[in-house]
Amino acid sequence: MPIRNGAEYIQSLRGRDVKVYLFGELVKEPVDHPMIRPSINAVAATYDLANEDPEIASAQSSLSGLSVNRFLHIAESAEDLVNQNRMQRKLGQLTGTCFQRCVGMDALNSLYSTTYEIDQKHGTQYHKRLIEFIKKVQQENLVIGGAMTDVKGDRSLSPSQQPDPDMFVHITKRDANGIYVTGAKAHQTGCINSHWIIIMPTMRLKGEDKDYAIVGAIPVDAKGITYIYGRQSCDTRSMEEGEIDSGNSRFAGQEAMIILDNVFIPNELIFMDGEYEFAAMLVERFTCYHRRSYVCKTGLGDVLIGAAAAIADYNGISSASHIKDKLVEMTHLNETIFAAGIASSFMAHKTASGNWQNDDMLANVCKHNVTRFPYEIGRIAQDIAGGLMVTMPSEKDFRSPSTGPLLEKYLKGRKGVSTENRMRVLRLIENMTLGRNAVGYLTESMHGAGSPQAQRIQIARQMQLEYKKKLAKNLANVTEGEAAELAQENADYFNKIFGNSKKAAK
Ligand SMILES: Cc1cc2nc3c(=O)[nH]c(=O)nc-3n(C[C@H](O)[C@H](O)[C@H](O)COP(=O)(O)OP(=O)(O)OC[C@H]3O[C@@H](n4cnc5c(N)ncnc54)[C@H](O)[C@@H]3O)c2cc1C
């Protein structure tokens, strides 16, 4: 029976044997933990949107023949990729946080084309196995986490050069039925909220790194996995009484470290095993999808722009010209991110496997903008909000009979605005620029899908300088190199026949 909606999804997470540590203790039931639950709610929203807006959040899969959640769909056209972006923006608007499913979607799509090409070269069976896996998760409507980033130890050393081999996930042993892997994956978005995790290599590999060239699917509650929950700024506010101080009490993101201790992957769930020369292709295709998936941040940007406009209104400054201009600036930055991302999807091409891959240059430009613009949008939101955003007393003080009436009186905005609503909007801005959801809006924007330098490297690789130099020289009538030699030969020839025209002129 497939999961049909958000409520059934939440139910599907209950009672699993998942070893999650938080504050040094095993969590009995993650679903009921007040700090974890908002992240589960955010994933649940991806199920509900598929029902409410099927045009953008679901798709007809020709693999299973089913109408599936778009997060599980293999892109069959450029339009599918554009709809991914539309869905991502919408979910950002609805949750104001990271809804944790893009990484799985982008992993499935990049693996689809990469496994096809590995099989073409090596005669392996990875593509067929992957299709069977995709059909299964589509039929059951499951959540997939994509685990690419290793802990990496000394960044200047390759996996096989590390003093501790476990700095990158690798094979420890194999038998007739499959392989065993050990290592750790860092910063894993939504991993505990997933049903399956796909582990993938994180960088270009060489022959000596063969044991690190592994891709496989693992159930989240597999034997040998330990999760250590990642802290987020102000996260324990979710554990306090009341909900104003959380800023966004319903939704949050989730990251955890995944530690794999000889975890078994059966043969039928292995999608790369030693083909190290394909690691770079997989990483590049995955990051190409994923860097444009960051248009999700424009949905969060919409929320923050809305919060800034609301607080300006509550404070009685909405008609000031500099406020209007700042809101225009925020919107311009936000739409610039969206423009690059959606253009990348529109400019997609068909891969040899038949699925569609978005444009790499524009994806990298989109993500590079994301490493900067949300910070600027956040800065302007804080400018408009005023200092109260970070000096405001707690909800408990607001509810207290001793201090509540004082706060009610002294934290008023313009006439007709409730003090409580003013506090709520300020807390939301705090949440998105300094609190829990600043993880998703700011630092994830910086490092997720690769730190800024990774995009600059890709942009540099594709900027076609020689071609652009030719364009410029052509218009400037510059002649050099071969063209210059030819020009000289011509000049000599004409001189020989007609003599030096300058001399003749004298
Ligand atoms: C909120 C969040 C969610 C994430 N979710 C996921 C997820 O779901 N799945 C997943 O797989 N990953 C995820 N990531 C990981 C993300 O891809 C990495 O953070 C990113 O690739 C950077 O790696 P790092 O954090 O180890 O930083 P580092 O690699 O340590 O980078 C720090 C700095 O060092 C520089 N640097 C690194 N190596 C070198 C080198 N060899 N030479 C010169 N400079 C170098 C970088 O350019 C950067 O400026 C997430 C990250 C965040 C913050």
Ligand as a Chemical Component Dictionary entry (heavy atoms), coordinates in Angstrom:
data_LIG
# 
_chem_comp.id                   LIG 
_chem_comp.type                 NON-POLYMER 
_chem_comp.pdbx_formal_charge   0 
_chem_comp.three_letter_code    LIG 
# 
loop_
_chem_comp_atom.comp_id 
_chem_comp_atom.atom_id 
_chem_comp_atom.alt_atom_id 
_chem_comp_atom.type_symbol 
_chem_comp_atom.charge 
_chem_comp_atom.model_Cartn_x 
_chem_comp_atom.model_Cartn_y 
_chem_comp_atom.model_Cartn_z 
_chem_comp_atom.pdbx_ordinal 
LIG C1  C1  C 0 22.857 22.471 5.793  1  
LIG C2  C2  C 0 23.619 21.536 4.905  2  
LIG C3  C3  C 0 22.967 20.457 4.337  3  
LIG C4  C4  C 0 23.664 19.544 3.543  4  
LIG N1  N1  N 0 23.024 18.434 3.035  5  
LIG C5  C5  C 0 23.727 17.481 2.393  6  
LIG C6  C6  C 0 23.107 16.262 1.954  7  
LIG O1  O1  O 0 21.919 16.054 2.139  8  
LIG N2  N2  N 0 23.866 15.338 1.336  9  
LIG C7  C7  C 0 25.176 15.518 1.120  10 
LIG O2  O2  O 0 25.808 14.635 0.561  11 
LIG N3  N3  N 0 25.814 16.652 1.529  12 
LIG C8  C8  C 0 25.114 17.626 2.150  13 
LIG N4  N4  N 0 25.736 18.788 2.553  14 
LIG C9  C9  C 0 27.170 18.871 2.401  15 
LIG C10 C10 C 0 27.713 19.884 1.420  16 
LIG O3  O3  O 0 27.717 19.370 0.126  17 
LIG C11 C11 C 0 29.135 20.224 1.924  18 
LIG O4  O4  O 0 28.963 21.035 3.072  19 
LIG C12 C12 C 0 30.003 20.909 0.912  20 
LIG O5  O5  O 0 30.320 20.038 -0.139 21 
LIG C13 C13 C 0 31.286 21.417 1.569  22 
LIG O6  O6  O 0 31.945 20.382 2.247  23 
LIG P1  P1  P 0 32.366 20.572 3.768  24 
LIG O7  O7  O 0 31.190 21.056 4.529  25 
LIG O8  O8  O 0 33.016 19.324 4.185  26 
LIG O9  O9  O 0 33.370 21.766 3.782  27 
LIG P2  P2  P 0 34.891 21.735 3.334  28 
LIG O10 O10 O 0 35.068 20.779 2.191  29 
LIG O11 O11 O 0 35.744 21.544 4.504  30 
LIG O12 O12 O 0 35.051 23.205 2.758  31 
LIG C14 C14 C 0 35.374 24.317 3.587  32 
LIG C15 C15 C 0 36.214 25.277 2.748  33 
LIG O13 O13 O 0 37.415 24.626 2.364  34 
LIG C16 C16 C 0 37.590 24.715 0.956  35 
LIG N5  N5  N 0 38.217 23.454 0.525  36 
LIG C17 C17 C 0 37.789 22.204 0.738  37 
LIG N6  N6  N 0 38.622 21.303 0.199  38 
LIG C18 C18 C 0 39.610 22.002 -0.368 39 
LIG C19 C19 C 0 40.794 21.637 -1.090 40 
LIG N7  N7  N 0 41.103 20.367 -1.334 41 
LIG N8  N8  N 0 41.572 22.635 -1.550 42 
LIG C20 C20 C 0 41.267 23.942 -1.325 43 
LIG N9  N9  N 0 40.170 24.339 -0.649 44 
LIG C21 C21 C 0 39.350 23.382 -0.166 45 
LIG C22 C22 C 0 36.196 24.892 0.381  46 
LIG O14 O14 O 0 36.211 25.553 -0.881 47 
LIG C23 C23 C 0 35.525 25.729 1.463  48 
LIG O15 O15 O 0 35.785 27.089 1.261  49 
LIG C24 C24 C 0 25.037 19.736 3.312  50 
LIG C25 C25 C 0 25.682 20.849 3.875  51 
LIG C26 C26 C 0 24.996 21.732 4.657  52 
LIG C27 C27 C 0 25.726 22.899 5.285  53 
# 
loop_
_chem_comp_bond.comp_id 
_chem_comp_bond.atom_id_1 
_chem_comp_bond.atom_id_2 
_chem_comp_bond.value_order 
_chem_comp_bond.pdbx_ordinal 
LIG C1  C2  SING 1  
LIG C2  C3  SING 2  
LIG C2  C26 DOUB 3  
LIG C3  C4  DOUB 4  
LIG C4  N1  SING 5  
LIG C4  C24 SING 6  
LIG N1  C5  DOUB 7  
LIG C5  C6  SING 8  
LIG C5  C8  SING 9  
LIG C6  O1  DOUB 10 
LIG C6  N2  SING 11 
LIG N2  C7  SING 12 
LIG C7  O2  DOUB 13 
LIG C7  N3  SING 14 
LIG N3  C8  DOUB 15 
LIG C8  N4  SING 16 
LIG N4  C9  SING 17 
LIG N4  C24 SING 18 
LIG C9  C10 SING 19 
LIG C10 O3  SING 20 
LIG C10 C11 SING 21 
LIG C11 O4  SING 22 
LIG C11 C12 SING 23 
LIG C12 O5  SING 24 
LIG C12 C13 SING 25 
LIG C13 O6  SING 26 
LIG O6  P1  SING 27 
LIG P1  O7  DOUB 28 
LIG P1  O8  SING 29 
LIG P1  O9  SING 30 
LIG O9  P2  SING 31 
LIG P2  O10 DOUB 32 
LIG P2  O11 SING 33 
LIG P2  O12 SING 34 
LIG O12 C14 SING 35 
LIG C14 C15 SING 36 
LIG C15 O13 SING 37 
LIG C15 C23 SING 38 
LIG O13 C16 SING 39 
LIG C16 N5  SING 40 
LIG C16 C22 SING 41 
LIG N5  C17 SING 42 
LIG N5  C21 SING 43 
LIG C17 N6  DOUB 44 
LIG N6  C18 SING 45 
LIG C18 C19 SING 46 
LIG C18 C21 DOUB 47 
LIG C19 N7  SING 48 
LIG C19 N8  DOUB 49 
LIG N8  C20 SING 50 
LIG C20 N9  DOUB 51 
LIG N9  C21 SING 52 
LIG C22 O14 SING 53 
LIG C22 C23 SING 54 
LIG C23 O15 SING 55 
LIG C24 C25 DOUB 56 
LIG C25 C26 SING 57 
LIG C26 C27 SING 58 
# 
